[in-house]
Amino acid sequence: MADALPLVILAEQFAKLPGIGMKTAQRLAYFVMSMSDNDAEAFADAILNAHKTIGFCKVCQNLTDREICSVCDDAKRDQSTICVVEGPKDVSAFERTKEYHGVYHVLHGLISPMDNITPDNLKIKELLARIQKGNVKEVILATNPTVEGEATAMYISRLIHPLGIKVTRLAFGLPVGAILEYADEVTLFKALENRNEI
């Protein structure tokens, strides 16, 4: 890339974003250069403003611009059911269904010894503190069905079981519209394991 150094640096910053390769990063850098000064300033201000004003909800650890997020602050939500998820994007996914009416707890990662991520790096202590305050009847472990997701779910479930709280796990298996012959062995096994009576 025989471009001006500031353009190279801008592209390198875009390339740090997940899912952005160097070619896409270069296209984004060129696009930013084609913006008006006002649009470029508004773009930069939006990044800085989000970075400075967004923090963790003191209850569920989700991202929010308030002390307590709108879900935790909603009296209509079932505070006795906590859905434990890996990250804020998972909360958004559940909220899009409009079917879950409990509250959440965001771990901000999964246990992964290979990446030096231990339980102490996650928001597990905060979850246990919430449960020990009382009123919690069920904890839904909604981590992904990966090695790290399963390990994290098992670890948390072992901590919660002695407290006498119901611990459940999301069912995993075939997605709606899937064709059996194209499903992998793990997906088929999970579908069999989580089968329901009809």
C-alpha positions in Angstrom: 0.0 0.0 0.0 1.9 3.0 -1.3 -0.5 5.5 0.4 0.1 8.4 2.8 1.0 7.2 6.3 -2.2 8.5 8.0 -4.3 6.5 5.5 -2.2 3.4 6.2 -2.7 3.9 10.0 -6.4 4.3 9.5 -6.7 1.1 7.5 -4.7 -0.7 10.1 -7.1 0.5 12.8 -10.1 -0.8 10.8 -8.3 -4.1 10.3 -8.3 -4.6 14.1 -12.1 -4.9 14.0 -13.4 -8.5 14.0 -14.2 -9.9 10.5 -12.4 -7.0 8.7 -9.5 -8.1 6.5 -6.9 -5.7 5.1 -8.7 -5.2 1.8 -11.9 -4.3 3.5 -10.0 -2.1 5.9 -8.4 -0.2 3.0 -11.8 0.3 1.4 -13.2 1.7 4.6 -10.2 4.0 5.0 -10.8 5.3 1.5 -14.5 5.7 2.2 -13.7 7.8 5.3 -11.4 10.0 3.2 -14.3 10.6 0.8 -16.5 11.9 3.7 -17.1 15.6 4.3 -15.3 17.0 7.3 -18.6 17.3 9.2 -19.4 13.6 8.5 -15.9 12.4 9.4 -16.1 14.4 12.7 -19.5 13.1 13.5 -18.2 9.5 12.9 -15.2 10.1 15.1 -17.4 11.8 17.8 -19.8 8.8 17.8 -17.0 6.4 18.5 -15.5 8.5 21.2 -18.9 9.3 22.8 -19.9 5.6 22.9 -16.5 4.7 24.3 -16.8 7.3 27.1 -20.4 7.0 28.0 -21.2 3.3 27.8 -20.3 1.1 30.8 -21.6 -2.0 32.5 -25.0 -2.2 34.2 -24.3 -2.6 37.9 -26.8 -5.4 38.1 -26.4 -7.6 34.9 -23.1 -6.3 33.5 -24.7 -5.6 30.1 -23.6 -2.5 28.2 -25.6 0.6 29.0 -25.3 4.4 29.2 -27.1 4.4 32.6 -26.2 3.0 36.0 -28.9 0.3 35.6 -29.9 -0.9 32.1 -33.5 -0.7 30.8 -34.0 -4.5 31.2 -33.0 -4.6 34.9 -35.0 -1.4 35.5 -38.2 -2.8 34.0 -40.6 -3.8 36.7 -42.5 -6.0 34.2 -39.5 -8.3 33.8 -39.4 -11.6 35.7 -36.4 -10.9 38.1 -36.5 -14.5 39.4 -35.2 -15.9 36.0 -31.7 -15.0 34.9 -30.4 -15.9 31.4 -26.6 -16.1 31.5 -25.0 -15.2 28.2 -21.5 -14.7 26.8 -21.8 -11.1 25.5 -24.1 -8.1 24.9 -24.8 -9.3 21.4 -26.5 -12.4 22.8 -28.9 -10.2 24.9 -29.8 -8.4 21.7 -30.5 -11.8 20.0 -32.9 -12.9 22.8 -34.6 -9.5 22.9 -35.4 -9.7 19.2 -37.4 -12.9 19.8 -39.8 -10.9 22.1 -40.4 -14.2 23.9 -38.1 -14.0 26.9 -39.4 -11.9 29.8 -36.7 -12.6 32.5 -33.5 -10.7 33.1 -29.9 -11.4 31.9 -26.4 -11.7 33.2 -23.5 -11.0 30.8 -20.3 -12.9 31.4 -18.1 -10.9 28.8 -16.4 -14.0 27.6 -16.0 -17.8 28.2 -13.6 -19.9 30.1 -10.7 -20.7 27.7 -7.4 -21.9 29.2 -5.8 -21.7 25.8 -6.5 -18.0 25.7 -5.6 -17.5 29.4 -9.2 -16.7 30.2 -10.1 -18.0 33.7 -13.3 -17.7 35.7 -11.8 -14.7 37.4 -11.7 -12.9 34.1 -15.5 -13.3 33.7 -18.4 -11.7 35.6 -19.2 -14.9 37.5 -18.6 -13.4 41.0 -21.2 -10.7 40.1 -23.7 -13.5 39.1 -23.2 -15.4 42.4 -23.7 -12.1 44.3 -27.0 -11.6 42.5 -28.2 -15.1 43.3 -27.2 -14.9 47.0 -29.4 -11.8 47.4 -32.4 -14.1 47.0 -35.5 -14.1 44.8 -33.8 -16.1 42.0 -35.6 -19.3 41.1 -34.0 -20.3 37.8 -30.7 -19.7 36.0 -30.7 -20.4 32.3 -27.2 -21.1 30.9 -27.3 -19.8 27.4 -23.7 -20.1 26.3 -22.9 -21.4 22.8 -22.5 -25.2 22.3 -18.7 -24.9 21.9 -16.0 -26.5 24.0 -15.6 -23.2 25.8 -19.3 -22.6 26.1 -19.9 -26.1 27.6 -17.0 -25.7 30.0 -18.3 -22.4 31.2 -21.8 -23.7 31.6 -20.6 -26.7 33.6 -18.4 -24.5 35.8 -21.2 -22.1 36.6 -23.8 -24.9 37.2 -21.5 -26.6 39.7 -21.3 -23.3 41.6 -25.1 -22.7 41.6 -26.4 -26.2 42.3 -25.5 -26.2 46.0 -27.5 -23.0 46.4 -30.7 -24.9 45.6 -31.5 -22.9 42.4 -32.9 -24.5 39.3 -30.2 -24.5 36.6 -31.2 -25.1 33.0 -29.4 -25.2 29.7 -30.6 -24.1 26.3 -31.7 -27.0 24.0 -29.4 -27.4 21.0 -30.1 -29.4 17.9 -31.4 -28.9 14.4 -32.5 -25.5 13.3 -35.9 -24.9 11.8 -35.7 -25.7 8.0 -32.6 -27.9 8.4 -32.1 -31.0 6.2 -31.0 -34.0 8.1 -28.4 -35.3 5.6 -26.5 -32.0 5.8 -26.4 -31.9 9.6 -23.1 -32.8 11.4 -22.9 -35.6 14.0 -22.8 -33.3 17.0 -25.9 -31.4 15.9 -27.8 -34.6 15.3 -26.7 -36.0 18.6 -27.8 -32.8 20.4 -31.2 -33.0 18.5 -31.7 -36.5 19.7 -30.6 -35.8 23.2 -32.9 -32.7 23.5 -36.0 -34.4 21.8 -39.4 -33.5 23.2 -42.6 -35.4 23.5 -45.4 -34.4 21.1 
